[in-house]
Amino acid sequence: MVHVHPLACRLVAEFVGTYILVLTVGCNVLAGHSQFGGVSIACSLMVMIYALANCSGANFNPAVSLALGICGYMPTDKRIAGDNMWAYVFMYMGTQLLGGLMAGLTYLSLFGSSFALAPTPGHTFMQAALAEIIYTFMLCFVVLNVACSHKNRDNGYFGLAIGFVIVAAAYSGGSVSMGCFNPAVAVGIDMSSAPQSLGYCFSYALCELFGGALAAMVFCFVRPDDANMRAHPLCPKFFPDAHVTDESYPMP
């Protein structure tokens, strides 16, 4: 049997991981930790990935969940929604957005203030949008390659690789767009500053989802064997003890 945690457990894991990630973003910005903020955020993501990967797959990002869904790497349970993988993708996304929103409200309560989501001074929205697309693509592409590729299974570095993407992105693309690379982060930041500056989270989220979808398509192109490997819908690294059962996606 494929060891799949109950849906409620997976959704709670996604909520907790996303909540910690977005809370860390907000606390670093409001505390003024600009020098090491990117490292702190990356470390929070990395440790939560290692802590919860075997439970939910540790997406913590609607763009990552979208990319996994496009490539067929999303856990399902016939007892709940049959083989409708996209139902699980959308449940993951909704839970992650809720986690981001609650984290935004938490750092608003902790600091008594928030900050607006917008392109950094001196940059246009188009420049910020391009940065969000490129680095969300980078994040999702690395996730697919280090955590889902059959040839990279059973590695111990997948969390580090994903964490270092955030380090690289925070100090490069983040200087243009504020560095969300995650619709849950965008929603958490924007909603916590409402109604003064509400609005950018929707356009940011669209850019990030586009980056995730683009990463999935490129992954399918560069690793066609992995993209067609449907022995089970779970990422090999995130669920290393899984094997084929009648509740898995059939081989094409």
KOLVEX-935780 format. One record per residue (C-alpha): residue number from 0; residue in one letter; x, y, z. Coordinates in steps of 0.02 Angstrom, whole numbers, plus 50000, padded with zeros to 5 digits. Layout:
BEGIN
<torro><i>NUM</i><aa>A</aa><px>X</px><py>Y</py><pz>Z</pz></torro>
...
REM end
This chain:
BEGIN
<torro><i>0</i><aa>M</aa><px>50000</px><py>50000</py><pz>50000</pz></torro>
<torro><i>1</i><aa>V</aa><px>50055</px><py>50179</py><pz>49966</pz></torro>
<torro><i>2</i><aa>H</aa><px>50077</px><py>50267</py><pz>50132</pz></torro>
<torro><i>3</i><aa>V</aa><px>49972</px><py>50424</py><pz>50113</pz></torro>
<torro><i>4</i><aa>H</aa><px>49933</px><py>50528</py><pz>50266</pz></torro>
<torro><i>5</i><aa>P</aa><px>49750</px><py>50575</py><pz>50292</pz></torro>
<torro><i>6</i><aa>L</aa><px>49697</px><py>50731</py><pz>50199</pz></torro>
<torro><i>7</i><aa>A</aa><px>49668</px><py>50829</py><pz>50360</pz></torro>
<torro><i>8</i><aa>C</aa><px>49846</px><py>50794</py><pz>50415</pz></torro>
<torro><i>9</i><aa>R</aa><px>49916</px><py>50850</py><pz>50248</pz></torro>
<torro><i>10</i><aa>L</aa><px>49816</px><py>51010</py><pz>50249</pz></torro>
<torro><i>11</i><aa>V</aa><px>49867</px><py>51052</py><pz>50427</pz></torro>
<torro><i>12</i><aa>A</aa><px>50048</px><py>51022</py><pz>50378</pz></torro>
<torro><i>13</i><aa>E</aa><px>50030</px><py>51138</py><pz>50228</pz></torro>
<torro><i>14</i><aa>F</aa><px>49948</px><py>51271</py><pz>50337</pz></torro>
<torro><i>15</i><aa>V</aa><px>50084</px><py>51262</py><pz>50470</pz></torro>
<torro><i>16</i><aa>G</aa><px>50228</px><py>51265</py><pz>50346</pz></torro>
<torro><i>17</i><aa>T</aa><px>50156</px><py>51411</py><pz>50247</pz></torro>
<torro><i>18</i><aa>Y</aa><px>50112</px><py>51505</py><pz>50405</pz></torro>
<torro><i>19</i><aa>I</aa><px>50290</px><py>51492</py><pz>50473</pz></torro>
<torro><i>20</i><aa>L</aa><px>50363</px><py>51545</py><pz>50306</pz></torro>
<torro><i>21</i><aa>V</aa><px>50254</px><py>51700</py><pz>50286</pz></torro>
<torro><i>22</i><aa>L</aa><px>50271</px><py>51747</py><pz>50470</pz></torro>
<torro><i>23</i><aa>T</aa><px>50460</px><py>51741</py><pz>50451</pz></torro>
<torro><i>24</i><aa>V</aa><px>50450</px><py>51854</py><pz>50299</pz></torro>
<torro><i>25</i><aa>G</aa><px>50346</px><py>51983</py><pz>50392</pz></torro>
<torro><i>26</i><aa>C</aa><px>50449</px><py>51980</py><pz>50551</pz></torro>
<torro><i>27</i><aa>N</aa><px>50612</px><py>52005</py><pz>50456</pz></torro>
<torro><i>28</i><aa>V</aa><px>50545</px><py>52150</py><pz>50355</pz></torro>
<torro><i>29</i><aa>L</aa><px>50465</px><py>52239</py><pz>50503</pz></torro>
<torro><i>30</i><aa>A</aa><px>50618</px><py>52210</py><pz>50613</pz></torro>
<torro><i>31</i><aa>G</aa><px>50729</px><py>52285</py><pz>50479</pz></torro>
<torro><i>32</i><aa>H</aa><px>50839</px><py>52132</py><pz>50456</pz></torro>
<torro><i>33</i><aa>S</aa><px>50881</px><py>52173</py><pz>50276</pz></torro>
<torro><i>34</i><aa>Q</aa><px>51056</px><py>52098</py><pz>50279</pz></torro>
<torro><i>35</i><aa>F</aa><px>51014</px><py>51922</py><pz>50337</pz></torro>
<torro><i>36</i><aa>G</aa><px>50827</px><py>51921</py><pz>50308</pz></torro>
<torro><i>37</i><aa>G</aa><px>50842</px><py>51816</py><pz>50150</pz></torro>
<torro><i>38</i><aa>V</aa><px>50944</px><py>51685</py><pz>50243</pz></torro>
<torro><i>39</i><aa>S</aa><px>50819</px><py>51680</py><pz>50385</pz></torro>
<torro><i>40</i><aa>I</aa><px>50672</px><py>51657</py><pz>50266</pz></torro>
<torro><i>41</i><aa>A</aa><px>50764</px><py>51522</py><pz>50169</pz></torro>
<torro><i>42</i><aa>C</aa><px>50808</px><py>51430</py><pz>50329</pz></torro>
<torro><i>43</i><aa>S</aa><px>50628</px><py>51432</py><pz>50389</pz></torro>
<torro><i>44</i><aa>L</aa><px>50573</px><py>51357</py><pz>50224</pz></torro>
<torro><i>45</i><aa>M</aa><px>50712</px><py>51227</py><pz>50225</pz></torro>
<torro><i>46</i><aa>V</aa><px>50680</px><py>51163</py><pz>50401</pz></torro>
<torro><i>47</i><aa>M</aa><px>50492</px><py>51154</py><pz>50373</pz></torro>
<torro><i>48</i><aa>I</aa><px>50522</px><py>51055</py><pz>50213</pz></torro>
<torro><i>49</i><aa>Y</aa><px>50628</px><py>50929</py><pz>50306</pz></torro>
<torro><i>50</i><aa>A</aa><px>50502</px><py>50924</py><pz>50448</pz></torro>
<torro><i>51</i><aa>L</aa><px>50343</px><py>50900</py><pz>50345</pz></torro>
<torro><i>52</i><aa>A</aa><px>50394</px><py>50831</py><pz>50175</pz></torro>
<torro><i>53</i><aa>N</aa><px>50345</px><py>50654</py><pz>50222</pz></torro>
<torro><i>54</i><aa>C</aa><px>50174</px><py>50714</py><pz>50279</pz></torro>
<torro><i>55</i><aa>S</aa><px>50107</px><py>50831</py><pz>50145</pz></torro>
<torro><i>56</i><aa>G</aa><px>50248</px><py>50847</py><pz>50019</pz></torro>
<torro><i>57</i><aa>A</aa><px>50292</px><py>51018</py><pz>50093</pz></torro>
<torro><i>58</i><aa>N</aa><px>50231</px><py>51128</py><pz>49951</pz></torro>
<torro><i>59</i><aa>F</aa><px>50196</px><py>51284</py><pz>50056</pz></torro>
<torro><i>60</i><aa>N</aa><px>50168</px><py>51378</py><pz>49893</pz></torro>
<torro><i>61</i><aa>P</aa><px>50019</px><py>51376</py><pz>49773</pz></torro>
<torro><i>62</i><aa>A</aa><px>50138</px><py>51395</py><pz>49625</pz></torro>
<torro><i>63</i><aa>V</aa><px>50231</px><py>51237</py><pz>49679</pz></torro>
<torro><i>64</i><aa>S</aa><px>50067</px><py>51143</py><pz>49700</pz></torro>
<torro><i>65</i><aa>L</aa><px>50015</px><py>51198</py><pz>49525</pz></torro>
<torro><i>66</i><aa>A</aa><px>50180</px><py>51138</py><pz>49452</pz></torro>
<torro><i>67</i><aa>L</aa><px>50165</px><py>50970</py><pz>49541</pz></torro>
<torro><i>68</i><aa>G</aa><px>49987</px><py>50952</py><pz>49479</pz></torro>
<torro><i>69</i><aa>I</aa><px>50036</px><py>50986</py><pz>49299</pz></torro>
<torro><i>70</i><aa>C</aa><px>50173</px><py>50854</py><pz>49309</pz></torro>
<torro><i>71</i><aa>G</aa><px>50062</px><py>50727</py><pz>49397</pz></torro>
<torro><i>72</i><aa>Y</aa><px>50150</px><py>50730</py><pz>49565</pz></torro>
<torro><i>73</i><aa>M</aa><px>50009</px><py>50763</py><pz>49687</pz></torro>
<torro><i>74</i><aa>P</aa><px>49947</px><py>50639</py><pz>49818</pz></torro>
<torro><i>75</i><aa>T</aa><px>49766</px><py>50582</py><pz>49802</pz></torro>
<torro><i>76</i><aa>D</aa><px>49649</px><py>50468</py><pz>49896</pz></torro>
<torro><i>77</i><aa>K</aa><px>49508</px><py>50380</py><pz>49806</pz></torro>
<torro><i>78</i><aa>R</aa><px>49407</px><py>50374</py><pz>49966</pz></torro>
<torro><i>79</i><aa>I</aa><px>49389</px><py>50564</py><pz>49964</pz></torro>
<torro><i>80</i><aa>A</aa><px>49390</px><py>50629</py><pz>49786</pz></torro>
<torro><i>81</i><aa>G</aa><px>49434</px><py>50479</py><pz>49680</pz></torro>
<torro><i>82</i><aa>D</aa><px>49568</px><py>50512</py><pz>49551</pz></torro>
<torro><i>83</i><aa>N</aa><px>49528</px><py>50696</py><pz>49536</pz></torro>
<torro><i>84</i><aa>M</aa><px>49704</px><py>50758</py><pz>49567</pz></torro>
<torro><i>85</i><aa>W</aa><px>49657</px><py>50939</py><pz>49536</pz></torro>
<torro><i>86</i><aa>A</aa><px>49537</px><py>50936</py><pz>49683</pz></torro>
<torro><i>87</i><aa>Y</aa><px>49689</px><py>50907</py><pz>49793</pz></torro>
<torro><i>88</i><aa>V</aa><px>49790</px><py>51041</py><pz>49704</pz></torro>
<torro><i>89</i><aa>F</aa><px>49654</px><py>51170</py><pz>49740</pz></torro>
<torro><i>90</i><aa>M</aa><px>49633</px><py>51111</py><pz>49920</pz></torro>
<torro><i>91</i><aa>Y</aa><px>49821</px><py>51132</py><pz>49946</pz></torro>
<torro><i>92</i><aa>M</aa><px>49816</px><py>51305</py><pz>49866</pz></torro>
<torro><i>93</i><aa>G</aa><px>49671</px><py>51362</py><pz>49974</pz></torro>
<torro><i>94</i><aa>T</aa><px>49754</px><py>51301</py><pz>50132</pz></torro>
<torro><i>95</i><aa>Q</aa><px>49917</px><py>51386</py><pz>50088</pz></torro>
<torro><i>96</i><aa>L</aa><px>49829</px><py>51551</py><pz>50053</pz></torro>
<torro><i>97</i><aa>L</aa><px>49741</px><py>51539</py><pz>50221</pz></torro>
<torro><i>98</i><aa>G</aa><px>49907</px><py>51505</py><pz>50307</pz></torro>
<torro><i>99</i><aa>G</aa><px>49982</px><py>51659</py><pz>50224</pz></torro>
<torro><i>100</i><aa>L</aa><px>49834</px><py>51767</py><pz>50275</pz></torro>
<torro><i>101</i><aa>M</aa><px>49841</px><py>51710</py><pz>50456</pz></torro>
<torro><i>102</i><aa>A</aa><px>50029</px><py>51740</py><pz>50462</pz></torro>
<torro><i>103</i><aa>G</aa><px>50003</px><py>51917</py><pz>50397</pz></torro>
<torro><i>104</i><aa>L</aa><px>49876</px><py>51951</py><pz>50534</pz></torro>
<torro><i>105</i><aa>T</aa><px>49997</px><py>51877</py><pz>50662</pz></torro>
<torro><i>106</i><aa>Y</aa><px>50145</px><py>51989</py><pz>50622</pz></torro>
<torro><i>107</i><aa>L</aa><px>50023</px><py>52136</py><pz>50615</pz></torro>
<torro><i>108</i><aa>S</aa><px>49974</px><py>52094</py><pz>50793</pz></torro>
<torro><i>109</i><aa>L</aa><px>50154</px><py>52067</py><pz>50849</pz></torro>
<torro><i>110</i><aa>F</aa><px>50223</px><py>52231</py><pz>50780</pz></torro>
<torro><i>111</i><aa>G</aa><px>50066</px><py>52337</py><pz>50774</pz></torro>
<torro><i>112</i><aa>S</aa><px>50108</px><py>52382</py><pz>50594</pz></torro>
<torro><i>113</i><aa>S</aa><px>50124</px><py>52308</py><pz>50422</pz></torro>
<torro><i>114</i><aa>F</aa><px>50203</px><py>52351</py><pz>50256</pz></torro>
<torro><i>115</i><aa>A</aa><px>50135</px><py>52371</py><pz>50081</pz></torro>
<torro><i>116</i><aa>L</aa><px>50168</px><py>52251</py><pz>49939</pz></torro>
<torro><i>117</i><aa>A</aa><px>50233</px><py>52344</py><pz>49787</pz></torro>
<torro><i>118</i><aa>P</aa><px>50383</px><py>52352</py><pz>49670</pz></torro>
<torro><i>119</i><aa>T</aa><px>50534</px><py>52423</py><pz>49759</pz></torro>
<torro><i>120</i><aa>P</aa><px>50572</px><py>52608</py><pz>49733</pz></torro>
<torro><i>121</i><aa>G</aa><px>50641</px><py>52645</py><pz>49562</pz></torro>
<torro><i>122</i><aa>H</aa><px>50561</px><py>52493</py><pz>49479</pz></torro>
<torro><i>123</i><aa>T</aa><px>50401</px><py>52474</py><pz>49379</pz></torro>
<torro><i>124</i><aa>F</aa><px>50268</px><py>52342</py><pz>49398</pz></torro>
<torro><i>125</i><aa>M</aa><px>50324</px><py>52260</py><pz>49235</pz></torro>
<torro><i>126</i><aa>Q</aa><px>50500</px><py>52241</py><pz>49304</pz></torro>
<torro><i>127</i><aa>A</aa><px>50432</px><py>52170</py><pz>49466</pz></torro>
<torro><i>128</i><aa>A</aa><px>50318</px><py>52051</py><pz>49371</pz></torro>
<torro><i>129</i><aa>L</aa><px>50464</px><py>51987</py><pz>49269</pz></torro>
<torro><i>130</i><aa>A</aa><px>50566</px><py>51958</py><pz>49427</pz></torro>
<torro><i>131</i><aa>E</aa><px>50423</px><py>51863</py><pz>49507</pz></torro>
<torro><i>132</i><aa>I</aa><px>50399</px><py>51753</py><pz>49354</pz></torro>
<torro><i>133</i><aa>I</aa><px>50584</px><py>51713</py><pz>49333</pz></torro>
<torro><i>134</i><aa>Y</aa><px>50621</px><py>51670</py><pz>49513</pz></torro>
<torro><i>135</i><aa>T</aa><px>50458</px><py>51577</py><pz>49543</pz></torro>
<torro><i>136</i><aa>F</aa><px>50503</px><py>51477</py><pz>49389</pz></torro>
<torro><i>137</i><aa>M</aa><px>50674</px><py>51445</py><pz>49465</pz></torro>
<torro><i>138</i><aa>L</aa><px>50599</px><py>51389</py><pz>49630</pz></torro>
<torro><i>139</i><aa>C</aa><px>50471</px><py>51270</py><pz>49554</pz></torro>
<torro><i>140</i><aa>F</aa><px>50595</px><py>51202</py><pz>49427</pz></torro>
<torro><i>141</i><aa>V</aa><px>50720</px><py>51160</py><pz>49565</pz></torro>
<torro><i>142</i><aa>V</aa><px>50582</px><py>51078</py><pz>49669</pz></torro>
<torro><i>143</i><aa>L</aa><px>50532</px><py>50967</py><pz>49523</pz></torro>
<torro><i>144</i><aa>N</aa><px>50711</px><py>50919</py><pz>49483</pz></torro>
<torro><i>145</i><aa>V</aa><px>50778</px><py>50883</py><pz>49657</pz></torro>
<torro><i>146</i><aa>A</aa><px>50621</px><py>50814</py><pz>49739</pz></torro>
<torro><i>147</i><aa>C</aa><px>50520</px><py>50734</py><pz>49599</pz></torro>
<torro><i>148</i><aa>S</aa><px>50645</px><py>50672</py><pz>49471</pz></torro>
<torro><i>149</i><aa>H</aa><px>50665</px><py>50484</py><pz>49475</pz></torro>
<torro><i>150</i><aa>K</aa><px>50852</px><py>50499</py><pz>49445</pz></torro>
<torro><i>151</i><aa>N</aa><px>50872</px><py>50612</py><pz>49597</pz></torro>
<torro><i>152</i><aa>R</aa><px>50770</px><py>50508</py><pz>49718</pz></torro>
<torro><i>153</i><aa>D</aa><px>50839</px><py>50456</py><pz>49887</pz></torro>
<torro><i>154</i><aa>N</aa><px>50946</px><py>50612</py><pz>49902</pz></torro>
<torro><i>155</i><aa>G</aa><px>50968</px><py>50708</py><pz>50063</pz></torro>
<torro><i>156</i><aa>Y</aa><px>50999</px><py>50879</py><pz>49987</pz></torro>
<torro><i>157</i><aa>F</aa><px>50828</px><py>50921</py><pz>49917</pz></torro>
<torro><i>158</i><aa>G</aa><px>50783</px><py>51037</py><pz>50061</pz></torro>
<torro><i>159</i><aa>L</aa><px>50950</px><py>51127</py><pz>50051</pz></torro>
<torro><i>160</i><aa>A</aa><px>50932</px><py>51152</py><pz>49864</pz></torro>
<torro><i>161</i><aa>I</aa><px>50759</px><py>51226</py><pz>49882</pz></torro>
<torro><i>162</i><aa>G</aa><px>50814</px><py>51335</py><pz>50027</pz></torro>
<torro><i>163</i><aa>F</aa><px>50961</px><py>51404</py><pz>49930</pz></torro>
<torro><i>164</i><aa>V</aa><px>50845</px><py>51453</py><pz>49788</pz></torro>
<torro><i>165</i><aa>I</aa><px>50764</px><py>51573</py><pz>49911</pz></torro>
<torro><i>166</i><aa>V</aa><px>50933</px><py>51641</py><pz>49964</pz></torro>
<torro><i>167</i><aa>A</aa><px>50978</px><py>51673</py><pz>49782</pz></torro>
<torro><i>168</i><aa>A</aa><px>50808</px><py>51746</py><pz>49739</pz></torro>
<torro><i>169</i><aa>A</aa><px>50791</px><py>51857</py><pz>49892</pz></torro>
<torro><i>170</i><aa>Y</aa><px>50950</px><py>51955</py><pz>49857</pz></torro>
<torro><i>171</i><aa>S</aa><px>50922</px><py>51969</py><pz>49669</pz></torro>
<torro><i>172</i><aa>G</aa><px>50742</px><py>51971</py><pz>49612</pz></torro>
<torro><i>173</i><aa>G</aa><px>50688</px><py>52025</py><pz>49785</pz></torro>
<torro><i>174</i><aa>S</aa><px>50775</px><py>52192</py><pz>49760</pz></torro>
<torro><i>175</i><aa>V</aa><px>50653</px><py>52227</py><pz>49618</pz></torro>
<torro><i>176</i><aa>S</aa><px>50486</px><py>52151</py><pz>49673</pz></torro>
<torro><i>177</i><aa>M</aa><px>50508</px><py>52131</py><pz>49863</pz></torro>
<torro><i>178</i><aa>G</aa><px>50532</px><py>51945</py><pz>49829</pz></torro>
<torro><i>179</i><aa>C</aa><px>50371</px><py>51850</py><pz>49859</pz></torro>
<torro><i>180</i><aa>F</aa><px>50388</px><py>51708</py><pz>49732</pz></torro>
<torro><i>181</i><aa>N</aa><px>50236</px><py>51632</py><pz>49817</pz></torro>
<torro><i>182</i><aa>P</aa><px>50052</px><py>51684</py><pz>49805</pz></torro>
<torro><i>183</i><aa>A</aa><px>50028</px><py>51644</py><pz>49989</pz></torro>
<torro><i>184</i><aa>V</aa><px>50166</px><py>51767</py><pz>50034</pz></torro>
<torro><i>185</i><aa>A</aa><px>50089</px><py>51899</py><pz>49920</pz></torro>
<torro><i>186</i><aa>V</aa><px>49916</px><py>51875</py><pz>49995</pz></torro>
<torro><i>187</i><aa>G</aa><px>49982</px><py>51878</py><pz>50174</pz></torro>
<torro><i>188</i><aa>I</aa><px>50078</px><py>52039</py><pz>50146</pz></torro>
<torro><i>189</i><aa>D</aa><px>49942</px><py>52128</py><pz>50047</pz></torro>
<torro><i>190</i><aa>M</aa><px>49795</px><py>52079</py><pz>50157</pz></torro>
<torro><i>191</i><aa>S</aa><px>49885</px><py>52128</py><pz>50317</pz></torro>
<torro><i>192</i><aa>S</aa><px>49908</px><py>52305</py><pz>50248</pz></torro>
<torro><i>193</i><aa>A</aa><px>49727</px><py>52324</py><pz>50187</pz></torro>
<torro><i>194</i><aa>P</aa><px>49639</px><py>52436</py><pz>50151</pz></torro>
<torro><i>195</i><aa>Q</aa><px>49781</px><py>52560</py><pz>50126</pz></torro>
<torro><i>196</i><aa>S</aa><px>49874</px><py>52464</py><pz>49990</pz></torro>
<torro><i>197</i><aa>L</aa><px>49770</px><py>52313</py><pz>49942</pz></torro>
<torro><i>198</i><aa>G</aa><px>49783</px><py>52258</py><pz>49761</pz></torro>
<torro><i>199</i><aa>Y</aa><px>49955</px><py>52199</py><pz>49710</pz></torro>
<torro><i>200</i><aa>C</aa><px>49933</px><py>52023</py><pz>49779</pz></torro>
<torro><i>201</i><aa>F</aa><px>49817</px><py>51975</py><pz>49636</pz></torro>
<torro><i>202</i><aa>S</aa><px>49935</px><py>52027</py><pz>49497</pz></torro>
<torro><i>203</i><aa>Y</aa><px>50085</px><py>51957</py><pz>49590</pz></torro>
<torro><i>204</i><aa>A</aa><px>49995</px><py>51791</py><pz>49614</pz></torro>
<torro><i>205</i><aa>L</aa><px>49956</px><py>51778</py><pz>49429</pz></torro>
<torro><i>206</i><aa>C</aa><px>50139</px><py>51806</py><pz>49386</pz></torro>
<torro><i>207</i><aa>E</aa><px>50194</px><py>51675</py><pz>49513</pz></torro>
<torro><i>208</i><aa>L</aa><px>50069</px><py>51546</py><pz>49452</pz></torro>
<torro><i>209</i><aa>F</aa><px>50126</px><py>51577</py><pz>49275</pz></torro>
<torro><i>210</i><aa>G</aa><px>50307</px><py>51549</py><pz>49331</pz></torro>
<torro><i>211</i><aa>G</aa><px>50256</px><py>51385</py><pz>49413</pz></torro>
<torro><i>212</i><aa>A</aa><px>50163</px><py>51324</py><pz>49258</pz></torro>
<torro><i>213</i><aa>L</aa><px>50311</px><py>51371</py><pz>49149</pz></torro>
<torro><i>214</i><aa>A</aa><px>50428</px><py>51274</py><pz>49263</pz></torro>
<torro><i>215</i><aa>A</aa><px>50317</px><py>51120</py><pz>49247</pz></torro>
<torro><i>216</i><aa>M</aa><px>50318</px><py>51130</py><pz>49058</pz></torro>
<torro><i>217</i><aa>V</aa><px>50507</px><py>51150</py><pz>49049</pz></torro>
<torro><i>218</i><aa>F</aa><px>50530</px><py>51006</py><pz>49172</pz></torro>
<torro><i>219</i><aa>C</aa><px>50422</px><py>50894</py><pz>49061</pz></torro>
<torro><i>220</i><aa>F</aa><px>50529</px><py>50945</py><pz>48913</pz></torro>
<torro><i>221</i><aa>V</aa><px>50700</px><py>50917</py><pz>48991</pz></torro>
<torro><i>222</i><aa>R</aa><px>50650</px><py>50761</py><pz>49089</pz></torro>
<torro><i>223</i><aa>P</aa><px>50521</px><py>50673</py><pz>48980</pz></torro>
<torro><i>224</i><aa>D</aa><px>50547</px><py>50505</py><pz>49068</pz></torro>
<torro><i>225</i><aa>D</aa><px>50505</px><py>50582</py><pz>49237</pz></torro>
<torro><i>226</i><aa>A</aa><px>50358</px><py>50678</py><pz>49168</pz></torro>
<torro><i>227</i><aa>N</aa><px>50284</px><py>50516</py><pz>49100</pz></torro>
<torro><i>228</i><aa>M</aa><px>50326</px><py>50414</py><pz>49255</pz></torro>
<torro><i>229</i><aa>R</aa><px>50155</px><py>50389</py><pz>49334</pz></torro>
<torro><i>230</i><aa>A</aa><px>50194</px><py>50236</py><pz>49442</pz></torro>
<torro><i>231</i><aa>H</aa><px>50125</px><py>50337</py><pz>49586</pz></torro>
<torro><i>232</i><aa>P</aa><px>50074</px><py>50520</py><pz>49600</pz></torro>
<torro><i>233</i><aa>L</aa><px>50188</px><py>50558</py><pz>49747</pz></torro>
<torro><i>234</i><aa>C</aa><px>50358</px><py>50639</py><pz>49736</pz></torro>
<torro><i>235</i><aa>P</aa><px>50489</px><py>50502</py><pz>49759</pz></torro>
<torro><i>236</i><aa>K</aa><px>50589</px><py>50603</py><pz>49884</pz></torro>
<torro><i>237</i><aa>F</aa><px>50439</px><py>50664</py><pz>49983</pz></torro>
<torro><i>238</i><aa>F</aa><px>50365</px><py>50489</py><pz>49994</pz></torro>
<torro><i>239</i><aa>P</aa><px>50516</px><py>50371</py><pz>49976</pz></torro>
<torro><i>240</i><aa>D</aa><px>50426</px><py>50217</py><pz>50043</pz></torro>
<torro><i>241</i><aa>A</aa><px>50282</px><py>50228</py><pz>49919</pz></torro>
<torro><i>242</i><aa>H</aa><px>50253</px><py>50092</py><pz>49791</pz></torro>
<torro><i>243</i><aa>V</aa><px>50121</px><py>50053</py><pz>49662</pz></torro>
<torro><i>244</i><aa>T</aa><px>49946</px><py>50008</py><pz>49721</pz></torro>
<torro><i>245</i><aa>D</aa><px>49773</px><py>50019</py><pz>49646</pz></torro>
<torro><i>246</i><aa>E</aa><px>49757</px><py>50192</py><pz>49724</pz></torro>
<torro><i>247</i><aa>S</aa><px>49901</px><py>50259</py><pz>49620</pz></torro>
<torro><i>248</i><aa>Y</aa><px>49897</px><py>50335</py><pz>49449</pz></torro>
<torro><i>249</i><aa>P</aa><px>49924</px><py>50198</py><pz>49319</pz></torro>
<torro><i>250</i><aa>M</aa><px>50073</px><py>50195</py><pz>49206</pz></torro>
<torro><i>251</i><aa>P</aa><px>50027</px><py>50275</py><pz>49039</pz></torro>
REM end
